[in-house]
Amino acid sequence: MNGKTKSKIITTMIYVFLIVVAVVYIAPLLWVFMVSFKTNAEIFSDPFALPESLYLDNYTFAWTAGKLGIATLNSFIVCGVTLILSMLIGSMAAFAIGRMRFKLAKPCMIFFLIGMMIPVHCVMIPLFTRFARLGLSNSLVGIIIPYLTFSLPTTIFIMTGFFQSMPNELMESACIDGASIFEIFFKIALPLSRTGLFVTGLMTFVANWNELLLAMVFISDDAKKTLPVSLSKFVGPYNTNYSQMFAAIIIAVIPTIIVYCIFSNQIVDGLTAGAVKG
C-alpha cells in the first residue's frame, strides 16, 4: 500500500467519523422538530413516524399560554445587555493586560482567571442574600450582574491573546502620530480584534441564553422569567404535555442556531487566530 492510497483511506475514515458525529448531534434535534408538530396521541402511538398533519397549535399554545413571548423578550434583554457590557469591559481589561506595561498585569490576569474556576453554585446563596437586601432579587438587573461577572473571565482570557498577537510597530506608529490610549484602543485594536469579539460574543450569548439555575432562584415573578425558566413549567410533577414542550424547545433553540449559522466562519477564524501569538 503506497502513501497516496493510505492517505485516501485516512481521509475517508475521517469523513465517515465526522458524518457519524454530525448525525448523532443533529438527529435528536430533527426528531424534536418533527415531534413538535404532532399531538400527544400521535407521539405515544408511534414517536418516530412522520406527523399526519402539521399541528401548529403546539407553537401557538407555547408562545401565548406558555408565556414564551415575554420570556423570550426577557432573555433577549438580559443576554443583550450582558453581551454588550462583557465585550466592552472585557476587551478594555484585556487590552490593558495584553498591551499596557505595568507590574500588576500578570496578577490581574490570574485574578480574572480564578473567576473561571469558581462554580456558580458556590456563590449562589451569598449572592441571593446580598441581592435580597439591595432589592435586586426579583429583577432582571439581579441576574444581569452575575451573568456579567461570570462572562468576563472568558472574554478577558480570549481577548488578551488577540491583543498580544498584534504587532508592536502598529501601536508605536499610532503613539508617534499623537494618538491617545483610547484612540488606539477604539480605532485600531478593537477593529482588528473583531474576530475575537465574535467568539466571545457567541460564547457569552449562548451561555447566558441557556442559563437556568440563577434565573430560577433569583426571579419569582412570571413576567420577569427568562426562557429556560419558562420551559421548565411545561414539565409537571404528574403529567407532561410532550407535544407543547417540544414546540417550546424548538422556539428556545432557534435563536442560538441562527446566530451560530450566521457567524460560524468568524467563530472558527477567531478561535484559530486567538490560539496563536505573534
N, C-alpha and C positions, 0 to 999 in steps of 0.2 A: 504494500500500500504506500503510494507516494505521498509527499507532503500536501499536494493540491487536493487529493481525494480525502485525506484526513481533515483538512481544513473545511471542506464542504460538509463532512459528517458532523463536525463540531458545530458548525453554523446551523445546520438543520436541527440538531439536538437543542440548541439554544432557542431557536424559534418555536420548536414544539413546547419546550418548557414555558416560554413566555405566553404562548396561546393557552396552555392549561391554566396558568396563573390568572390570566385575564378572564377565562370562563369561570373560574372559582369565585372571582370577585364580582363579576358582572351578573352572573346567573341569579343570585339571590335578589338583586335589585330589580332585574327584569321580572322575576316571579312576583315580587311585591307589587310592581306596577300593574301586572296582569290581574292579580287578585283584587286590586283596589276597585276594579270595575265589576266585581261580582257581588251577589248577595250572600248573606251568611249561609243560606241553604245550599247554594252552589259550591261554596268553599268546603262545607262539611261533606257533601256528596262526592265531589271529585276536585281536590285542591289544585291539581296540576293540569286540568283541562282548560281550554280557552273559554272565556265568558260567552254565554249565549247571546248577550246583548250588552252594550256599554251602559252600565248602570251609574249615571253621573250623580245621582242623589247622594252618594257617599261623600263626594267632594263638597257638595252644597251644604250638607249637614256639618262636616268637619270645619268648614270655613265660617259658618254662621252660628249654629247651635254649639259647636265645639269651641267657639271664640278664638279660632286660629287667626282671624283677621287682625284683631287688636294685639294678639300675642306676636304675630309676625312683625307688626309695626314696632312694638316694644323691643323686639330682638334687633331690628334694623337700627333703632335709635341707640341702644346700648353698644352694639358692635361698631356702629359708625363712629360714635364719639370716642370709644376706646381705641379704634384703629387710628384715627387722626392724631390723638394725643400720644399714643405709644410711638408712632412713626416720627412725630416731631420731637418729642422729648428724648426718645431713644436714640435717634440719629444725632442729635446735638450732643448727648453724652458720649456716644461712640466717637464722634469727631474729636471731642476734647481728649479722650483716652488714646485714640489712634494717631492723631496728628499733632496735638499740642504737647510740648515737652514740659512736664512737671513731675516732681518726685513721687507724688501720690497716684500716678497713673495706674501702676500695677495693683496697688492696694484697692483702688476704686474698682478696677476690673474684677478682682477677686470678690469684693463685696457684692457686686451685682450678680456674679456667677453663683454665689451662695443662694440667691433667690431661686435659682433653677433647681436646687436640691431640697427645698422646703416643700413638703406636700401641703396642699390646701387644707387637708383635714386637721393639721396641727394648729392652725391659726383660726379656724372657723369659729370656735367658741369665744376666744378673746375678741375677734372682730365683731361678732354679733352683740356681745355685751357692750362694747365701746360704741358701736353704731346706734344701739338702742338708747344710750344716754344722750347721744347727739341728735336723735330724731331722724336717723338715716336708715333705720332697719326695714322700712316698708316703702322704699323709693328707688327709682332707677339709679339715682346718684349713688345709693348704697351698694349697688353691685358694679357700677362703673369703676369705682375706686379700687376694689380688689382685682377686678379684671385688668385694669391698667397696671397695677402693681406686679401681677404675675406675668404680664406680657412683656414688660420692659427688659428683664434679663436676657431673653432670647433675642429680642430686637437689638440690644446693645452688643451682644456677642457676635451676631452675624454682621451687623453694620460696621463694627470695628475692623473686621477683616477686609471689607471693601475699602474703607478709608486708608488703611495701612498699605494696600496694594497700589494706591495712586502714586505717580512719580513725584518726587520731591521738587523737581525742576518746575513743575506746574504751579505749585504753591509759592515757590520762591519768586517766580516771574510775577505772580499776582501781587506779592508783597512789594516788589520793586516798583510796580506801577502804582502803588499807593492804595491798594485795596485793603479795607478793614477786615477783621476776622469774620464779621458777619457777612460781608460781601463775598469772601472766599467760600464760606460755607453754603450760602443760599444760591450763589451764581455759578460756582464751579464744582464744589464737592458733591452737593446734593443732586444736581442733574446727572453727574457722571455715575452716581451710585443708584440710579433708578431701578436697575435690576434687583439690587438688594432690597429696595423698598417693596418691590413686587413680592419677593419671597417672604419677608417679614410680615407684610400686609396680609397675605393669604393665610399664613400660619396663625396670625392673631385673629383674623376674621373667623376661620373655621373653628379654632379652639373655643372662642367665646360664643359662637353661634350654637355649639353643641353642649355648652356647659350647663349642668343640671343642679349640682349639689348646692352651690352658693345661691343660685336663683331660687331654689325651693325653700331654703332655710330663711333667706332674707326677705322674700316677698310673700305676703299673705293675701293681698288684695288681688282679686281675679283680673281687674282692669290693668294691673301692672305686671302681670306674669309674662315671662318670656316663652318662646315657642317650645323648648324642651319640657318645661313645667306643664304647659297645656297639653302636650302629648301624653303625659303620664295620667291624665284624667280619663283617657279612653280605656284604660285597664282598670276594671273594678275588682273588688275582693270576691265577688260571687259569679260575675259573668263579664264577658268581654265581647264587644261588637267588633269582630275582626275586620270586616269589610271597611268600616268607617275608620278604624285605627290604621289600616294600611293606606287609605287615602290621605290621612293626616301625615303619615310618614313620608309619602311622596311629596306633599306640599313642603315639608320641612327640609328635604334633601335637595330639592330643585335649585334653590339659590346657590348653594355651595358647588353643585355640579356646573352650573352656568359660569360662575366665577372662575373655576379651575379650567374649564374648556377655553375661556377667553384668554387667560393669562398663562396657559401651560408652557408655551415656548419661553416666555420671560422667566418663569419659575425655574426651568431646567438650566437656562443660561446663568441665572443668578446664583444658583447653588454651585455651579461649576466655577464661576468667577470668584465667589466668596471663599472657595476652598483653597485657592492659590494666591499666595502673596508674592508681589514682585520685589 
